[in-house]
Amino acid sequence: MPASPSTARAINDRLALRLLQEEGPLTAGQLKQLTGLSRPTVADLVERLTAAGLIAVVGESGEQRRGPNARLYGIVADRAHLAALDVRTEGVTVVVADLLGTELARASVPIADDAGTGPAVEQAVTLVERAAKEVGADRLHTVAIGAPGLIDPATGELRNSIGLPEWHRRLASALGERLQARVLVENETNLAALAEQRDGAAHDRDTFVLLWLGLGIGAAVVLDGTLRRGASGGTGEIGFLPVPGTTTLPSATGCEGGFHSLAGAAAVAALATAHGVEAEAMGHESHAATLVRAAVTGLVRGDVAGAAADGRSGSGASAERDTRFLDVLADRLAMGAASVVAVLDPGCVVLGGELGQAGGDVLAARVEARLTVLSPLPTEVRPSALGGSAVLRGALLMAREAAQDELFAPPTR
C-alpha cells in the first residue's frame, strides 16, 4: 500500500534532516541530488522545516551564484540542549551539548562515600543545572545517564544492585523533576559499546563484544547491529563468570571469586605490583590503567633499545618484568573472553575502558594470540579507541538520538 501524503512528507523530512546532520549545511539543489526527490518536493520540505524552526539559512555556497539556489540550509543546533552524565561511585561528570551533539560545557563533581543519598543527589543535580546555565540553556530537552548496574527492561530504570550507592537510582527521577526534561538511563558498558561502534574501535563491525575493563568487569554484546540486553537486562555481567585461578566462586550476592577477581582494576594493580611494575599516578586515570600503560611503554622502549644495541628485542630486566606482567594479564583476559567467544562467536572483541585503551595494540595482540589457542572460532581483538570517555560519548549519542527522533518529526500539513 502506498504511503499517505502526510506519511510521505514525514519520511522526506526525516531523510533531509538526517542528511543535514551527517553532511552539514546543504543547498536545496544538493538535497535534491542526495535524496532523489523532485525540485518542488524539496522546496516544499525546506519551507516546512524552516517554518517548524528545525532548519535555517546558515550561509551561501561558493559553487553557486548568489540567490535562492546558493542558500545553505543547516539544522538549528540550539533548538534543543542535551546533557550526558557519566555516573561513577566516586562522582559525576556531565557534558552539555546542542542538538547536533557539539559539546558546549563539561563539569565534574566528586561525591564522597559518606555523602548520603539526599546530599549526593543534590550535588549531581546542581552540577547539571550549573553546566546548563553556563551555556545559556533555559532548559534541557533530553538527559542521558550512563551508570553501573542493570537496567530493568520493563521500566528502563536502574535496578537496585548490591554494592552500588542508592543515589544512583534516585538521580534520574530527581533530574526529571527539577529540570522538566526527558531522562534516559543506560548501563555504562552498553553506552561504551555504542560509542565504540559509532566513533571508535568497532566502527566497521555490526557484531562484536566490548569487554569493559575498569573498576569492575562487564561486557556489552552487539549482534547484527543490535545491542542485546537479555531477559532481565543482565547480558554481559561477565564479572560473575566462574573462571580458574580464583580461591572461591562467585554468588548471587557478589562477584568475588569470578572473572572480576582476576581482571578488575584492583586485581590488575595487585598483579602489576607482584611483578614489580611501578608508575606515578597520572591525572584522573586509574592506578591500574597507569600501571598497564607504564608496562606497555617500558616494553616498547625496551624492544627498541635492545634491537638498536644487538638486534634482540625486550633486552634488560625491566623489559622482562613488563613482559611477564602483560603475559599474565593477557592470560587472565583471554580466559574470560574465550567463554564469550564460545557462546556468541562475535568475530571481534574490543578491550574497552581505561585498561583496554592503556594496553593498546600490545595487550590486544597478546589476548588475541591466546584466544587463537583457546578457541577454534577466529576472533580479532582490538584495543579501545575511546577508553574511559566512551561512556560519556555513548550517553551523548543516546541523548542526541532521542531528541532528534522527537524533534525530527515535524507536524505535516
Long-range contacts (C-beta under 8 A, 24 or more apart in sequence): 6-412, 9-44, 9-45, 9-48, 9-412, 10-409, 10-410, 10-412, 12-37, 12-41, 12-45, 13-45, 13-48, 13-49, 13-408, 13-409, 13-410, 13-412, 14-408, 14-409, 16-42, 16-45, 16-46, 16-49, 17-49, 17-54, 17-55, 17-75, 17-404, 17-408, 18-408, 20-55, 20-73, 20-74, 20-75, 21-75, 21-100, 21-404, 24-74, 25-58, 25-59, 25-72, 25-73, 25-74, 26-72, 26-73, 26-74, 27-61, 27-64, 27-69, 27-70, 27-71, 27-72, 27-73, 28-68, 28-69, 28-71, 28-73, 29-64, 29-69, 30-61, 31-73, 46-73, 48-410, 48-412, 48-413, 49-73, 49-410, 52-410, 52-411, 53-79, 54-79, 54-407, 54-408, 54-410, 75-99, 75-100, 77-102, 79-407, 80-141, 80-142, 80-403, 80-407, 81-132, 81-135, 81-137, 81-139, 81-140, 81-141, 82-140, 82-141, 82-142, 82-143, 82-144, 82-396, 82-399, 82-400, 82-403, 83-128, 83-131, 83-132, 83-140, 83-142, 83-143, 83-144, 83-181, 83-399, 84-143, 84-144, 84-145, 84-146, 84-392, 84-393, 84-395, 84-396, 84-398, 84-399, 85-124, 85-128, 85-143, 85-144, 85-145, 85-146, 85-171, 85-392, 85-395, 86-146, 86-188, 86-391, 86-392, 86-395, 87-124, 87-145, 87-146, 87-147, 87-148, 87-168, 87-171, 87-188, 88-148, 88-215, 89-113, 89-148, 89-164, 89-165, 89-215, 92-123, 92-124, 92-127, 93-392, 94-127, 94-128, 94-131, 95-131, 95-392, 95-395, 95-396, 96-128, 96-131, 96-132, 96-134, 96-135, 96-137, 96-140, 97-396, 97-399, 97-400, 99-141, 99-400, 99-403, 99-404, 99-407, 100-400, 101-396, 101-397, 101-400, 103-396, 104-134, 104-135, 105-131, 105-132, 105-134, 105-135, 106-131, 107-131, 107-134, 111-167, 113-165, 115-167, 117-165, 117-166, 117-167, 117-170, 120-165, 120-167, 121-167, 121-170, 121-171, 121-174, 124-167, 124-171, 124-174, 124-175, 125-171, 125-174, 125-175, 125-178, 125-179, 128-175, 128-179, 129-178, 129-179, 132-179, 139-179, 139-180, 139-181, 140-179, 140-181, 141-181, 141-182, 141-403, 141-407, 142-181, 142-182, 142-183, 142-184, 142-399, 142-400, 142-402, 142-403, 143-175, 143-176, 143-179, 143-181, 143-182, 143-183, 143-184, 143-399, 144-183, 144-184, 144-185, 144-186, 144-191, 144-395, 144-396, 144-398, 144-399, 144-402, 145-171, 145-172, 145-175, 145-183, 145-184, 145-185, 145-186, 145-395, 146-186, 146-187, 146-188, 146-191, 146-192, 146-391, 146-392, 146-394, 146-395, 147-171, 147-185, 147-186, 147-187, 147-188, 148-187, 148-188, 148-216, 148-218, 149-187, 150-187, 150-232, 150-233, 150-234, 150-237, 151-185, 151-186, 151-187, 151-190, 151-229, 151-233, 152-232, 152-233, 153-229, 153-230, 153-231, 153-232, 153-233, 156-184, 156-185, 157-185, 158-185, 159-233, 162-253, 162-254, 163-254, 182-402, 182-403, 182-406, 184-398, 184-399, 184-402, 186-394, 186-395, 186-398, 187-218, 187-220, 187-233, 187-236, 188-212, 188-218, 188-391, 189-218, 189-219, 189-220, 189-236, 189-352, 190-220, 190-227, 190-229, 190-236, 190-394, 191-390, 191-391, 191-393, 191-394, 191-395, 191-397, 191-398, 192-220, 192-352, 192-353, 192-384, 192-386, 192-390, 192-391, 192-394, 193-220, 193-221, 193-222, 193-227, 193-350, 193-352, 193-394, 194-227, 194-394, 194-397, 194-398, 195-386, 195-390, 195-391, 195-393, 195-394, 195-397, 196-350, 196-352, 196-384, 196-385, 196-386, 196-390, 197-222, 198-397, 199-385, 199-386, 199-393, 200-350, 200-384, 200-385, 200-386, 200-390, 201-350, 201-382, 201-383, 201-384, 201-385, 201-386, 202-348, 202-350, 202-382, 205-347, 205-348, 207-346, 207-347, 207-348, 208-346, 208-347, 208-348, 208-349, 208-350, 209-337, 209-340, 209-341, 209-344, 209-346, 209-348, 209-349, 209-350, 210-349, 210-350, 210-352, 211-238, 211-333, 211-336, 211-337, 211-340, 211-349, 211-350, 211-351, 211-352, 211-356, 212-352, 212-353, 212-356, 213-263, 213-265, 213-268, 213-333, 213-351, 213-352, 213-353, 213-354, 213-355, 213-356, 214-265, 214-286, 214-353, 214-354, 214-355, 214-388, 215-264, 215-265, 215-266, 215-286, 216-255, 216-260, 216-264, 216-265, 217-255, 217-259, 217-260, 217-263, 217-264, 217-336, 219-340, 220-352, 221-344, 221-346, 222-346, 223-344, 223-346, 238-336, 238-339, 238-340, 239-264, 241-336, 241-339, 243-335, 243-336, 243-339, 244-335, 245-332, 245-335, 259-335, 259-336, 262-332, 262-335, 262-336, 263-329, 263-332, 263-333, 263-336, 265-289, 265-355, 267-332, 268-292, 268-329, 268-355, 271-325, 271-328, 271-329, 271-332, 272-325, 275-321, 275-324, 275-325, 275-328, 276-321, 277-321, 277-322, 277-325, 285-354, 285-358, 285-388, 286-354, 286-355, 288-354, 288-355, 289-353, 289-354, 289-355, 289-357, 289-358, 289-388, 290-358, 292-326, 292-329, 292-355, 292-358, 292-359, 292-363, 293-358, 293-359, 294-322, 295-322, 295-325, 295-326, 296-322, 296-326, 296-358, 296-359, 296-360, 296-362, 296-363, 298-322, 299-323, 299-326, 299-362, 300-362, 326-359, 326-362, 326-363, 326-366, 327-366, 329-359, 329-363, 329-366, 330-363, 330-366, 330-367, 330-369, 330-370, 331-370, 333-363, 333-367, 334-367, 334-370, 334-371, 334-374, 335-374, 337-367, 337-371, 337-379, 337-381, 338-371, 338-374, 338-375, 341-371, 341-375, 341-377, 341-379, 342-375, 342-377, 345-377, 346-379, 347-377, 347-378, 347-379, 347-380, 348-379, 348-380, 348-381, 348-382, 349-379, 349-380, 349-381, 349-382, 350-381, 350-382, 350-383, 350-384, 351-381, 351-382, 351-383, 351-384, 352-384, 352-386, 352-387, 352-390, 353-384, 353-387, 353-388, 353-390, 354-387, 354-388, 356-383, 356-384, 356-387, 357-383, 357-384, 357-385, 357-386, 357-387, 357-388, 358-387, 359-383
